[in-house]
């Protein structure tokens, strides 16, 4: 395991590499959701095959990364991911993006296809919500802080069974610990993003993953996006919400492993 920071235009971005620390090894890059951190991948990564180089990072304004003043633009989030990939000296990676991480994955594949060999668009879309929805959420956080939206966000994230269990506690704490400036900054980036046209021009192996109980990016929205890419696949995970890597990490890892094998990404 190796942890380091990448400085992009004065913003320090926290990065962690697990598994093989060899640029020639097959690489999977993970990008997390709004209001979380790279820790959402811990349990999934533990169930992946040996021999992989696993790169993950905290988005600006999240986890251990810097939280510059917002609002942020999606172009900046994509450029952050690009800088991290270049710093890790990687090429032809499998990019796994969840929620806004999936939007970043789309943007990175559009911009730098040399970096992305295959794409997993998990619980995401080419466009999520509308500008008013995000502006309303930004206003709540700026006025009342992160606790004011915690219950509503968790209800969109998790299945009813998980939400009612003690297992939800660390994820509530993670959301509440998110820097409000970082959270609202990324909200603004999502509000200004519509990738329908550029994503429809992508030609690379793509897998869409949705959760049957996801109230943030419902299955039909995920399917609509992956259907923009010819030859894409779609998997629906039952009894799970917006963060399937948290609710059912072993099943999620098995889906990723199968896709990696199918696309020739495992040795």
N, C-alpha and C positions, 0 to 999 in steps of 0.2 A: 504494500500500500504506500502511495506517495501523495502528499498534499502540498499544494503550492497555490500561488495567486498569479493571475495574469492581469497586467495593467493595460487597460485599453482607454486611451484618451483621459488618463487620470482616474479612472474607476477601477478599483481592484476587485477582481472576480475570483471567488474561491473555487478551486478545482481539486478533484480527487481521482486518482487512478488506482484501480484494484486489479488483481490478477496479473497477467503478463505485462510487464512494463517494457515492451519491445515494440517499436513502431511497425515492425513487420507482422506482428501478431494480428489475427482478426479482431477488429475493434467494434465495440458497441458504445454509442454515446447516448446518454440519458438526459432529457430536459424535463424538469418538473412543472407542476401546476402553480397557478397563482395562489399565494397565501400558504405555500408549503416550502420545502427545501429539498436538497438532494437526499435527505434521510428517508424520503418516501420509498426509495429504491432498495433500502437495506435488505429486506427480507427476500425480495425478488432476486437480487444479485446472488444471494447465498445459495439459490437453487439453480443457477446457471451452470453449464458445463465448464470444466477446467480448460485452460489454454486460451481463454479470451482475454483481451485487454479491454477493461471497462472504464470509460471516462464519464464522469458526471460533474456537474457544477451547480452552484447557486446562481439563479438569476440576479441581476442587479436589483438592489432593494430587498433582497431575501437572504435568509440564512446568514452565512459569514461574509457575503459580498457587501461592498459599499452600497449605500443608499443615497445617491446624489439627488438633488432637488428635481422634482418632476415638473411637468409631465414627461413621460418617455414616449418615443416613437418605436413602432415595430422594427423599423430599419436599424435602430440602435441595438435592440435585442438580438436581431439576426447578426449584426456585426460583432456583438459580444461572443456569440456562439462560434462565429467564423474565426475570431482571434484565438479562442480556446482551442479549436481544432488545429489551427496552424501551430500554436505553441506546443501542442502534443505531437506534432509532426505526423499527423494521421492523414490517410487517404482511403477512399473506398470503404467508409464505415457504414454500419447499420445504425441509423439514427432513430431512436425511440423518443417520441415527444408526446407528453400527456397534457391535454387542455391547451393553455397558452404555449406550452412546450411543443405541442404539435403544430401550432401556427408558426413557431420559430423554425421547426423542421421543414415545413413547406417553403418558407422564405429562404432558408439556407440551400435547399435543393434547387430552387429556382436560380439562385445567385451563383452557387459553387457546386456544380454537379460532380466535380472531381473529388469532393469531400464525402459525398453521400452516394453509396452504392445501392442501398435499399432503405425503405422508409416505413416506420410503424407510426400510424396516426391513431393515437389512443384517446378516446373520450374528448374529441376535439372537432373542429370544423374549419372550413375556409373563412367563415364569418360567424362570430358568436354574439348573439344578442343584437342590440342596436345602440346607437349613441346615447339615447336618453336613459336607457337602463344603466349604462356604465356611469353616466354623469350623476345619476341619482345615488349610485353606490359611493362614488367619490365624495359627494356632498355629505352623506351620512358619516363616513370615516373622518372627514375633515372637521365635522361639527362635534361628533360624539366619540370618536375613537374606534378601535377594532372591536371592543366588546359589543358595540351596538349592532353589529351584523353577524356575530358569531353563530347564533342559533340558526338563522336563516341559511347561512352558508353551509353549515354542517348538515342541515336537512337536504340540501341539494347534492352534497357530496356522497352521503352514505345511505345504504339500505336501512329500512326501519329496524331490522334486527340488530345490525351493527351499531346504529345510533343509540339503541336502548341498552347497550352493553358497556361495561367498564373500559373496553378496548378503545372507545372513542376519546378517552381523556387526553392521551398524549397528542392527538391530532388537533383537539381544541386548543391545547397549550401552544402548539406550533403556530396555529393561525393567530392566536392572540399575541404571540411574540414577534409577528411580522411587523417590520417598520411601516407605520402608516404612510410615510412618504413613498416608500418602495411599492406598497400595495396599490396606492392610488395612481402612482406613476405607470405601473403595468396595466391597470384598468384603462388608462387613457390610451395606451398602445393598442389594446384589444379593441377599444371603441373605434379607432381609426383604421381598422384592418378589414379588407375584403379581398381574399385571395382566390375567388372563384375563377376568374379568367386566367391568371398565371398558373394556378394549380392544374387547370385543365390542359395545360401544355406540357406537363411533366410526363416523362416516359421512363419509369424505373419501377422495380418490384416494390409493391406497396401493400401493406396489411392495415386494415382498419379494425380497431377493437372498441367495442361499446359495452356498457353495463345496462342490464335490463331495468335497473332501478335508478339510473342516472337522471337527475332532474336539472343538471346544468347543461349537458350536451346529450340529449336523448338519442337513442339508437338510430332513428330515422335521419337525424341531422348528420351523424357520423357517416352513415351509409351514403348519404347524398354527396358528401365530400369525397370519399374514396372512390365513388363511382365516376368522378371526374377524370380519374387516371385509368387508362385502358389496362385491362388485365389484373386489376387490383383484387385483393381478397378481403373478406369481412368476417369477423368472428364476434358473436354475441355471448357475453358471459352472464349467466343467470344469477339472480339473487345478489347482485353487486351494483354499486353505484358509480360515482365519478372517479374514484380512486381504486380501481381493481387491484393494483399492486399492493395496496394496504389491506383490503378485505380478503383477497384470495391470492396471496403472492405465489404459492406453488403452482396453481393453475395458470396464472399469468406467465410465470417463468417457462412453463411447458409450452405455452402458445408461442412465446418468443423463440424458444429453442427450435421448435418445429419449423418456424418461418426461416430462421437462420440456416437450418439444414437445407431447406428447399431452395434457398437462394445461393447456396454454395458458400455460406459465410462461416461455416465451421470446418476445421481441418479434419 
